[in-house]
Amino acid sequence: MCGRGKGKAAGAKAVGSPRTKSAKAGLVFPVAAVYLAAVLEYVAAEVLDLAGAAATDSERNRIVPFHIQLAFKYDVELNQLMSGRGVLPNIQNQLLPKLYKESDARKG
């Protein structure tokens, strides 16, 4: 039974998933939050750039909400991104308050 032990050889390395330097140092960095912030910053810069161009075209020095609306309207990608915006046409029944029956209203 030589060579069939349960232990590892003296010079063998443990095989597993490689650890990053951040994991070895014990650092936890919120990657998703940073990515989301970068995306929001990019979209805001794009909207302001297009709204500024719309304000310049109308010979204005100040961006007003109408210029932002024009920026969304005339840019294909932003228009597609914001196509579902607005107010819902109805209120779902789960959100409405429960109505009391007439017999409950008479009692109390």
N, C-alpha and C positions, 0 to 999 in steps of 0.2 A: 504494500500500500504506500509506496513512496511516491511523493509528488501529487497526492490527491487530497491535500488538506483544504480546510475551509478558509484559511487566512490568505492574505496576498503575499506576493513575493516581496523581498526586502526593498528592491529598487523600483517597484511598479508605482506609476502615478494613478491617481483617482481619475476616472473618466466621467465626465458630466458636462453640463451646459457651461459654456465659458462665462465668466463674470466680467462685467465691464468695470472700468476704473471707478466710475461713480458708485457702483454697487459695493466694490471693495472698500471705498471710503465711507460708506454708510450714508450717502447723499440721496435724498429723494427730491426730484425736480418735477414740478407739474407741467409735463410736456403738453397735455391737452389744453390747458388754460393758456399757455403761451401761444399755441397754434391758433386757438380761437381769437385771441387778442390780435394776432397778426392778420387774420382774415378780416376781422371787423375794421381794423385800421385801413386795410387796402380798399375795402368797399366804401368806407367813409371818404377816403381820399379821391376815389374815382367819382363819387357822386358830387363832391365839392368842386372837382375839376370841371365836370360837365356843367354844373350849375353856374360856375363862374364864367364859363364860355357863353352860356345862355344869357347871363346878365350883361356881358360885354356886347353881345349881338344886339341886345335891346337898348344899348347905350346907357346902362345903369352902373353905378359904382357899388351897389349893395345887393347881396343875394337875398331874395325874398322867397317865401314858400312856393310861389308860382314858378320860379326858376328851377327849384328842386323837382317840382312836378314835371317840368319840361325835360329835365335831365333823364328822369325815369322813362318818360314817354318816347323819347327819340333814340335811346340806346337799347338795342335789341336784347342784350344779355340782362341788363338791369330790369327791363320790362318783364322779361320772363321770370326773373327772380322774384319780383314783387307782384306777379299776376294774381296771387291768391289773397292779396291784402284787402282790408275793408271790414265792414260790419256784417255779421251773419244776418241773413234775411229773416230768421225766426229765432225764438228762444226755445231751447230743448226743454222737454217736460221735466227732466230730472233737476233742472235749475230753478224751476218755479216753486214758490212756497206752497206747502200743502194747504188745501182749503178745508175748512171745517164743514161738517154736515149741519143742516138746519137744526136738528135735534140737539147737537152739541152747543150751538149758539144760544138756544133757549135756556139751557140748564145754567149756563154760567156766565 
